[in-house]
Amino acid sequence: MRVPRPSPVSDPAPAIDRADVGARLRRRRQANGLTLKELSERSGVTLSMISKAERGEVALTYDKFAALARALGMDFRDLFGQADETSAAGGVSFTPAGQHVLYRSGNYGYGMLATDLTGKRMVPMRATISARRVEDFADYIRHPGEEFVYLLTGELRICFEDGREAVMQPGDSLYFHSSTGHIYLSVGAGDAEAIIVCTDETGEKKGLV
């Protein structure tokens, strides 16, 4: 089957404003009749983090925005402001080069792929890793499911909370359980870029993954 290639585009990847993401989280929380405390208990994200995220004061890492989206019954299309688009016909999604949806946190840039598909069991991303030190993180990142990373450019070190490490060169790949705390660090001269795919723990469709 041949997937039609959309017309070439010259615009850069659309960047998502964290204030817009925060406003969508707040609207969905209020629509669900949840207080900040109730959402915190349901998602496992601290009340203060949710409050700051809703005000656009912080950018969330994957584990946090995935947990909040799951707790609120949101798809990434809802979270990143694409809910009015029609889901790709036949479950086929094509993302032209440079046209991923970009969400930046302090240490990572998340290039979300296949955002026109809902109910995905996998969450594919093209990630840019700029973090250099474990100390730049308040804690290790943990979330349900499994994770696959394929390094495109740069040099990458993945540190696990149990003391294990993996140093990766372009073309290397790694597969691991995401519930084990982990941190991605760029150890080369510049940022590292990788394809990362996260899955849900149960493999069931829950709107988010």
Summary of the structure (lengths in Angstrom):
residues: 209
radius of gyration: 16.9
end to end distance: 24.8
largest distance: 48.6
contacts: 598
relative contact order: 0.16
helix: 24%
strand: 26%
